[in-house]
Amino acid sequence: MGDYSKALEVYEKSLKIREKALPSNHPDLATSYTCIGQVYNAMSDYSKALEVYEKALKILEKALPSNHPHLANSYNNIGLAYSNMGEYSKALEFYEKSHKIYEKALPSNHPHLATSYNNIGLAHDNMGDYSKALEFYEKSHKIFEKALPSNHPTLATSYTCIGQVYNNMGDYSKALEFFEKSLKIREKALPSNHPDLATSYTCIGQVYNAMGDYSKALEVYEKSLKIREKALPSNHPDL
């Protein structure tokens, strides 16, 4: 519901009980830390998120075998925190640790693997290695295409990632093609005031702007703004 201070309050109550009732290396403590980390991440307090994610990881490394999927999740969370802090090479290091576990533990068409490829692609994208980013985004997309129905919102996100790489590479017609694929899915799958639709319009606007078609860019940017004005609080950064 976006009420992060309330979420934090309740998760910390849970943590206090677990700290008293359980041994200090119990996996349930790691779960509490992970939940708290997710709240800090959503609040954009990435250094605090990283701190509690690392507490969770220490417990899991002691409590679980080294190839356990929960450890992969933990590495992934830490990678996300580093990514949000702009430390992309550090993020990539943890995403790759996570991916190695997933590759051994999961079937090759598992959605977790697709998410993992996507995260690695994002790290390369942020570091400016666009051909590498595209390679991983496409691996991710192939799995999602097999695993999900054709109108699933996750596929739309996948198209957006691929479109963003083409946009970064200056291939605007290709970028537009993928952004419009993403938009079509979102228009069918999501309510008309969903923020993800605004994201699609913003991406399309960026391409038109880069192509010098400013009136078209303005038209779709205004569509994006209308949705965000309805869907988001008035002080939200996306506005």
Secondary structure as GFF3:
##gff-version 3
##sequence-region A 1 239
A	DSSP	alpha_helix	4	21	.	.	.	ID=ss1
A	DSSP	alpha_helix	27	42	.	.	.	ID=ss2
A	DSSP	alpha_helix	46	63	.	.	.	ID=ss3
A	DSSP	alpha_helix	69	84	.	.	.	ID=ss4
A	DSSP	alpha_helix	88	105	.	.	.	ID=ss5
A	DSSP	alpha_helix	111	126	.	.	.	ID=ss6
A	DSSP	alpha_helix	130	147	.	.	.	ID=ss7
A	DSSP	alpha_helix	153	168	.	.	.	ID=ss8
A	DSSP	alpha_helix	172	189	.	.	.	ID=ss9
A	DSSP	alpha_helix	195	210	.	.	.	ID=ss10
A	DSSP	alpha_helix	214	231	.	.	.	ID=ss11
###
